[in-house]
Amino acid sequence: MSSRPRDDDPTLGELSEGEILRAILARTARASHTLVGPGDDAAVIAAPSGSVVATTDTLVHGPDFRLAWSSGYDLGWKAAAVNLADVAAMGARPTALLVALAVPRDLRLSFIERLADGFREACAALAPGCAVVGGDLTVSDVLTVAVTALGDLEGRLPVTRSGARVGDAVAVAGELGHAAHGLSVLFGRFREGEAPVPVDASLLAPGESAALAAQLRPSPPIGLGPFAATAGATAMMDISDGLALDARRMAAASEVTIALDSAALGDSPQRALAGGEDHALLACFPPGIVPAGFRVIGTVMPQGEHELLVDGAPADVSGWDPYRDWDSASG
């Protein structure tokens, strides 16, 4: 939150919709594919390849983030990153974001300004040329950020999760388990009872700052999505709910079994398998063509009794399920 005086940082309830929107739009950039940007009833985005990839994701205060832990900048960055990752996982290049905000009246304007800054800078860092081109604004007791992301396949075919073939190498780009580590730090040390409390950086052990950044401000390898598609990826998806769960989804869609090697999963294989919100890219490639930026973690086998094997045995790890794992405490 900003420390500016109240008369310089009004609550949203003290402003009109137009004033809030002008503050947001003053912080947005122009997307390189934009033909008509914010200000009309809808934006117009060029689709040079003739195909548009579209995805949407919603972050709700409570189940998806806590204001005690996330700044406005963190929230804007993360909301952009998780949607950009879904576009990249199809082999497309992100071109535009549409952002719908439902905001409480007592939220400060500075929070919304920093939210817009997070969106702008995440796009600049992760997907240059992509930007917020429009959206919606309304009032709600629960802060909600809903994002629709668009992308261009640039003449490539989409890479789906159903194309894995027997004999393919299974590879990953990005980190595994770091976001889960960050979440465990937040829930383990920065709560009073069930209520979240702000992070005290002086209490963090070595490596925990990076883990918190992976959770609160993820940096998925967006550019490697189109690169993998060009290199010949047969299947690909964003790892949002944990490697084990998402690998099972790919195996089911492709009607194969995916066999992983725990030694390739880093220092904490269990966390890598179970942890969610990494937003790494899971991809399959024909043998011998795994491109730079991806590391091999397993292989694709004929469909068997189990969708996922780890070190040759059925995996007993699930993943993130919001209906099972949601902690309703807010703050």
Disulfide bonds with the S-S distance in Angstrom:
none
